[in-house]
Amino acid sequence: MYSELQLLLFDFCRMHQIVYKEIAHIEEGLTRFTQENKRKLTLSSTPYLSEEEYYKELQKTRILDSIIAQDQENKHVIGFIDQMCVVGLWALAEQFLGKIYRTYIAVKNSVDANTVSSPYKWDDFKKQYYERIGVDLSTCDGFQDANKCRLVNNAIKHNPIVGQKLEGFPDFAPHKGKKLMEVPLDMQCYLNGVNNFLGSLMEKVEAQLDSSNA
């Protein structure tokens, strides 16, 4: 199961990197164009312009506006892909929370895992199902970062601002009340958190099975 998780996380990383590389390529082109045409794009400080000069300045302004618009679009794409990766990461975490639990029950009771039901809500996983089999999710490695990923996911899906549940984290505190699209997201933190959390959970559940079979 852990190898399956690693393959899926690798796919997430590849998707994220592809978008970032494409945006970096576009930004390199913009930077190169701006540097090569710096003198040509410098707006005149002359207060009175001839008609020909006016249209040249107008053309410069339009080019500069296009560059600014492209830069803003790049930032929006980066913000969007980061948010979609957070949502995807937590969806993956929820899938494996259910899969790990169902596998435990299936092995313990010698039944088909597909016949075992599992919850979909975090509180049910944490306070009932895993607690019932002797596993405290909050003691798993990476829990804090995985939980942060969960809370960011919830904010993205329901109210994408830095609200009360996020402002308690040091990296979000300075951005209180801001739109999440305007706040940098620590994707490495969330990726490592979900990976470590699920890996640790698998180990704890396996240990529970070993102890019950001893």
N, C-alpha and C positions, 0 to 999 in steps of 0.2 A: 504493500500500500504506500509505503514511503517513497518508493521509486516512481510510482504514479504521480504522487504529489510533486516531486522534483521536476518531472517532465512538464507538468502543467504550469508550474512556476517559471520554468525556462521559457515556455511559450509567452507568458506575460511579459517577461523581460525583453524578449525579442520584439514583440509588438511595440513596447514602449521605446526601445532603442531605434526601431525603424522610423517612427514619427520624429523623434528627437534629431536623428541624423538628417532627415529631410528638411526640417526646420533650420538646422545648422547650415546646410548647403544653401538654402535661400538667403540666410543672413550673411553668409560669406559673399554671395553675389552682390547683395545690397551694399555691404561695406566696401567691396572692391570698386563698385560703380561710383559710390560717393567719393572715395579717395581719388579715383582717376579723374573725376569731374568736379573736384572741389572748387577750383577757380571759376569754372563755368557756372556752377550752381550758387555762387556767392551773390546775394542780392545787393543791388546798388543802393548806396546811401544818398545818391543825388536826389534832391527834393523835386526838381523839375526834369521831366523826361520827355523826349520826343516821342511821337507815335510809334516809331519803330522800336525805340528802347523800351517803351511801355509793354509792347507785346512780347519782347524778349524776357522782360521781368515776369510777366504773367506766365510764360511758359516755364520759367524756373520755379515759380511758386507751385504750379501744378505738379511738376516733377517731385518737388520736396513733399508736397501733400501726399503723393502716391507712396513715397518712401515711408512716411510716417504711418500711413494707413496699413501698409504691408507689415511694418513692425508691430503694430497693434494686433493685426490678424495673427501673426506668429505667436505672440504672447497668449492670445485667446486659445489657439490650438493647443499650445503646451498646457495651459490650465485645464482645458477640456479633457485631454488624454490622461492627465494626472488623475482627475476626478473619476473618469471611467475605469481606470486601473484600480483605484481604491475600492470602488463598488464591486469590480470583478474579483479582487482579492478577498473581500469579505464574503462574497457569494461562494467562493471556493472554500473558505473556512467553514461556512455553514454546511456545505456539502460533506466535508470530511468530519465535522462534528457528528453528523448523523451516521455516516458510514462507519466511523470508529466504534460508535456505540452499538450499532446493529451487529457489527462483527463480534463484539464482545459477547452480546447476548446469544448470538448464533453458536459460537464456540462453546460457551458455558452450558447451554441447554441442548446442544446437538440438534439445532434446527437450521433451516434455510434462512440466510440473512434477509432474503427478500420478503419473508413472512413477518419480520420484526418491524414494528413501528417506532418512529423516533419523532421528536418535536421539531419545530421550525423556529421557535422563539428562543432568544439567548437566555432569558431568565429561566425558562423551562429546562434548557440544557444544563445551566449552571446550578440552579437551586434544587432541581428534582432528579433528573435522569442520571447525571454523573455523580451527584452526591449520593444517590441511592446505591451506586456500585463502589463507593468509597474513594472517589476521585474528586479532589478539590481543584477546579479549573484555575483558580487564582494562584495556585502554587506551581503551575507549569512555567517552564522557561519561556521568556518572551511574552508573558501574559499582558504586561502593561502596554507594550507597543502594539500587540494584537488588539487589545481593548481600545486603544486610541484609534486604530484603523476602523474598528466597528463604529465608534462614535462619529468619526469623520464621514463614514459611509452613511450613517443615519442622517447627518446634517445635509449631505449632498442630496439625498433622496427626498427629504421632507422640508427643510428650510436652510438653504445653502448660505448661511452666515456663521460667523464665529459667535455662537451663543453661550449660554451659561455652562453647558456641559463641556465645551471645548476651551473656554477661556481659563480654566484651571490648569491647563498644561502650559509650561513655560514658553514653548515656541509659539503658542497661540495667544497668550496673554496680551502682547503688544498690539494685536489685531482685533481686539474686542469690537464687535458690531460690524466688522467689515464683511463684504461678500467673499465667500471662499475662493471664487475665481480670481480674486486679487491677492490671495495669500499663498506664498510658496508652500508646497506640501513636501514633506520629507519622505519620498517614495522608498528610499532604501530602508528607512526605519520601519515602515509598514510591511515591506516585503520580508525583511529579516524577522520581524515580530510574528507574522503569520506562520512563516516557515518553522521558526524555533518553537512556537506555541504548539503547533500541530505535531511536530516531531516529538516533543516532550510528552504530549498527551498520549501518543501511541505507546511510548515507553511505559508510562504509568498504567495504562490499561493492560498492557502485556504483563506487567508485574502483578497486577491484580489477578489476572488469569493464572499465572504461575503459582501464586500463593493459595488460590482456591483449589488448585489441583494437587497441591503438595500433600 
